[in-house]
Amino acid sequence: MQAENNKNNIKTLSMGCRLNALESEKIQKMLSGHINTAIIVNTCAVTAEAERQSGQSIRRIARENPNAPIFVTGCAATRNPVLFGQIPNTFVIHNRDKMNISAYITAMQNSPCGITNPMIEKFNNTDTVLSKRFVQVQNGCNHKCAYCVTRLLRGPGVSFEYNDILSDVRDAVKSGFYEIVLTGVDIASYARDGMLISDVCKCLLRDVPEIQRLRLSSMDPASPEIFKIIDLMHSDARMMPHMHLSMQSGSDTVLGAMGRRHNGETVRRIVRAAGENITFSWDIICGFPGESDQLFAETLALVRDTRPIKIHAFPFSPRPGTPAADMPGQNDRSVSKHRGHEITGIADENMSDFMNRCVNATAQILVEENNIARDPHDIPVKITGDKIAAKTICDVYISGIENNMFIGHIVK
């Protein structure tokens, strides 16, 4: 038995979104004291490739750890519990039960062949340890985008109580995390007890003055809350001046087919309201059914006009059970991949232009590890000189750019 196989030896592997990683941490903490040894795998089903990778990882973990109970939860496991349940030593936990301790205990008790002397023999998959703390404010989604399987697997939108969010943030600050990222499936739709997501941000900055940096995860461009968040970025320097938009396309025709609630002009208004000192990143689905070269060119034009500095582009993946899976005009995957490379290249040019404007100036940074940090726009910064402890927030002078990273030294 390896040294790691001690009491409360619970390992986690999270696939897909940051929300999965956050939930894995919560599950790990919840199981501690109830189950001594286990592996938790939080799966993803946003694309067929993500689902395939989830299954591949679990089968490998099961082969390497034949005497360890493996709890499999998340969207892929919820979508196909029979498939994942056929893997040895696995206990499938539906998304709706993933935060219910009794679901895990009951699953093991009902196992036809219980695991005696549980032991983790090999586990090299560790979730990334960050210097920022993610705090979940919401789960689920009430919209009906034609391509999305996540809403079917996570259920309707639920907004968490502000006092619970406040408690999580205070705990994070006490643990030395001074950058907080609010996350969820659709945080732009947050609505509880008369509060919207902009109200949550304002109140956290008021109620936890120790917060030095506050960010939001992906926002729906259709939400009017974006303009309130932009106002807060202008008025409070602790609200980080970068926003990630779940754009998916820049073509009004494609957005309509997707069932999205915004259009290109919506995004232009957002960027105009933001001004030059607030940056954006986008998600883009390339090759959605019916997306012609001409319609994709409309997305490229919007990228050039509004200049997001990062784009997470990925090929359309037809998910069974969604309307888009059966739509006419399915694009070849090679076309979708080519479009992804093209649009990412334009975003890279935008990033280069923005970074060049930031040289020979001072920026606040959050140190992660090995003297690599992040500036307010979530751009990596390599710090020269003495080693700086992780979680440190300080100012650096940006002297240059190297390998798509800022180079800077601490301002004393």
N, C-alpha and C positions, 0 to 999 in steps of 0.2 A: 504494500500500500504506500503510495506516495505521500509526502508530507501535506500536500494540499487536501487530502481526503480526511479532514478533521470535521468536528461537529459544525453544523451549519455551513457545509461546503456546497453552496448553490451557485452554479455557473449560468451565465446567460449568453445568448447569441441573438441579436436582433437584425432582422432583414428589413430592407426598405427604409421607411421614413423615420425621422427623429422621434416622432410620437411613439413608435414601437420601442425604441431604445428607452424612452422615459418610462413607458409602461412596464418594461422588463425590470427596471430598477425597483419599481413599486411592488411587482410580484415577488422579486427576490427578498425584499424587506418583509413582505407579508408572510412568506413561507418560513422565514427564519424563526426558529424556536418551535416550529410545528413539524417540519421535515428536515432531517439532518443533511441528506445528500441528494442532489437532483440537478438536472440540466434543464434549463428553460430555453426553448427556441420560439421566438415570436416571428411568425412568417408574414410574407407579403404576397399579394395577388394583383398588384396594380397593372402588371403586364404578364404575358405568358412566360417570359424569360425570368421574371422575379419569382413566379410560382415554381418554375423548373429548378431554379437555384435553391429555393427553400427545401424542396424534396431531396435534392442532391446532398445538401449539407446535413440534413437529418439522417439520411441513410449512412453517410460516412461516420457521423458521431455515434450512431447506434453500433456500427461495426467495431469502432475503437473502444466503446464503453459498454460491453455486453451485460454488465452488472449495475448499470446506473439507470434509474428511472428518468425518462425524458418527457417532460411536459411540452406538448406542441400546441401552440395557440396562435392567434393572429388571423389575418384575412384568408390566407391560402388554406390553413387548417379548417377554418370555418366553412369555406366554400366546398372542400372535398375531404370531409372527416374520415370517410371509409378508406381512401387511398393512404392518408397519413397514418391512420390507425393500424394499417397492415405492417408497418415498420416495427421490428422487434423493440420491446421495452418502451414503446411510446404510449402516452396518455393524452388524447386530444381534448382540449378545453375550448369550447365555443367562445367567440368574442364576448358574448353577453355575460359569460361567467368568469372571465379572465381575472377579475378583481374580487372573486368570491373564494375565500379560503376553503370553504367546505367542498367546492368543486374538485379541488386537487386531492384533498384527503379522501373523499368518496371515490374518486377515480382509482386510487391505489387500493383502497379496500375492496373494490369490486373487480379487481384484476383477477382473471382466472388462474394466473400463476404469479404469485407475489414475488418480489425481488428480496431475497435475503442477503444480508451483509452488503448493502449497496456501496459501490465504490466507483469513483471517477478515475479512470486509468490514463486517459489522454484527452486533453482539451486545450487547444492552442488558440481558440477563437475567443477573444475578449472584446467586449464593446468598448468603443473609444472613450477615454476619460478626457473630458473637456474642462476648460477653465471657466466656462460659463455654465449656468444652470438653467435647464429648460423646465418650465412650469406649465402644466396642462390646465387650460381654462375651459375647454369645451371638447365634446366628442360627437361623432355622427354628423349627418348632413341631410337637409330637407330638400335639396335641389335635385333635378333629374337630368343631369348631363348625359348625353346619349352614349358616351364611351365608358362611363365610370362604373366599376364594379364595387368600389370601396363603400359607397353609400348603401349598397345592398347587404354588405357584410358587417358594417358597423352600426347600421340602424339609423333612426332619426336623430336630429340634432338635439343635444342636451348641453345646457350651459351650467357651469359649476357655480356654487355660491361664492360670493366675493370673500366672505370671511375664511373660507377654505383656501382660496387662492392666496389671500393675504398671509395666512399661516405658513403656506409652503414657501412663499417669498421670504418671510422673516427667518424661517429655518435655513434657507439657502444663504442668506446674508450672514447669519451666525456661523455658518460653516465656511465662511470666507469667500463666497461667490458674490461679486459685486456687479457682474453683468447677468441680467435675467432675460430670458427669451420666452415669451408667451406663445404657447403652441396648442394645436388641436387640429381637427379635420377641416373645420370651416370657421375659423375664429372671427371672421368678418361678420358672421351671423350672430355673434354672442348677444344674448338678451336675457337678463334675469333681474328681477326686483327693481325694474326701472333703469337698469344700467346697460349700456352698450359697451363695445370693446374700447372705445375712446375714453369712456368714463372709468373703466377698469385701469387703464394706463394712468390717467390723471390721479386717481385715488392712490394707486400704488406709489407713485412718485411723491405724493403728499404724506402717506402713512408710513412709508419706509424711506426716510431721507437718506439712509446709508446707500441706497441704490445709486451706483455711479453710471450705469449704462443699462438701458431698457430697449429691447428689440421685440419685433413681432415676427412670427413665422409667416408662411404664405397667406396673402390676402386676395380675396375675390375682387377684381377690378370694378365689378358692378356695385359694390357697397359704397353708399355715401359716407360711411365712416372713414374712408381713406382721406377725405379732405379734412376731417377733424384731426386725424393723426398727423397729417402734414402741418396743420396749424400748431400742433403740440411740438413737432420737430423744430419749427421756427421759434417757438417761445421757450423751450426748455432743452438745454444742450445735452441733458441726460438721455433724451429720446434719440436714439441713433438714427442718422439721416440716410438710411438705406431701407428699401422696402422690396420684398419679393412678391411679384404678382403672378397669379395663376392665369396667365393670358391664354395659353393653348393655341391661339391663332391670331393673326392680325387682319384676316379677311372677314368682312362682315358676312359674306355668304357662308363661309365655313363655320363661323361662330354661330350663325343661325341654325345650321344643320346639327351642330354639337349640342344645341339647347342652352348655350351660354346667354347671359343676360346683359352683356356689354358689347360695345363695338369699338372700332378704331378711334372714333371721335372722343369716346369716353376716356381712352388712354391719353389722347392728346391734351384733354382738359386736365387730367391728373398731373401730367408732366409740366404743363404751364403753371399750375398752382404750386408745384414743388420748387421751381426755379433751378438755378444752376448748382446749388450746393447739396441737393438731395439726389441720390442715385437709385437705380432700379435694377432688379434682375427678374427674369421671366422663366416660366415653364412654357415650352412649345411642343405640341404634338405635330410631327411631320407625317404627311401622307394620309391624313384623315380621308375616309371615303368621299369621293367627289372633288377632292382638292386637285385641281389642274395646275399646270405650270403657271398659268396666268393668275390664279387665285393665290398660289404660293408667293408669287411676285408681289402681291399686295401686302403680305406679311413682311417680306423683305423691305418694302418701302416704309412700312411703319417702324421697323427697327432702325432704319437710317434716319427717319424723322425724329424719333423720340430717344434714341441712343441709350438703350439699356446696356450696362457694362458687363452683364453676365447673362447667358441663356443656357438653361438646361433643356436641350433638345433631345427628343427620343422618338423613334419610329412608332407610328400607330400600331397598337396591339389589340386585335379584336377579342374582346372578352365575352365568352358565352353567357347569354342571359341579358346582354345589353343591346339596345336598338342598333347601335353602330355596327355590331358584329354581322348583321344581315343587310346592311345598307348596300345599294348598288355603287359601282365606281370604286371598288377596292383597289388601292395602289399596290404595286409590287414593292416588296420590302427594300429592294435595292434602291428604288426611287426615293423612298422615305429616308433611308440612311444618307443618301447623297444630299438631300435637302437639309438634313440635320447638320452635316459638315459645313454646308454653305452658310447657313444662318449663324452657326457658332463662330465662323470666321469673321463675320461682320461684327458680332458682339466683341470678339477679341480686339478688333480695331478700335471699337468704342472704348474698351478698357484701356488700351494703350494710350489713346489720346487723353483720357481722364487722368491716368497716372502721371503722364508727362506734365500736366498742369499742376500736379501736387508736389513736384520736386522743389527743393529749397524752401520748404515750409515746415512748420511744426504740426504734429498730429498726435492725438491721444491714442494709446494702444493698450490692448489687453494681451499680456504674455500668456502663451499656451505652454510650450515646452521647447527645450533646446534653443532658446532665444529666438523662437519664431512667435510672432504676435499677430494680432488683427487690428486694423484701424477701424474707425467708425463706419466705413463703407464695406467692411468685411473683407478687405484686401490684405493678403499676408505681408508681413514686415519682418525682415531679417535684422536682428539687432546686433551690432558690432560691439566688441568690448567685453566686459565682465558678464558672467552668467547672471541672469535675472530670474527670480523665482516665478513659477507659474501662478496665475491669478493676479499678478501685479498689474495695476493700472497706472500708467505714467505717460509722460510726454516724450516723444522722440523727434529729432530733427531729421527729415527725409532728405538724404543727400544724393540718392540715385535709384536706379532700377536695375535689377539683375534677375534673369530667369522668371520674369513675370511677378517678381516680388519687389517691394520697396526695400531699400537699404537705409538704415538709420542708426543714430546713436542717441542714448538717453540724454535728455536735457536736464542738467543738474539744477 
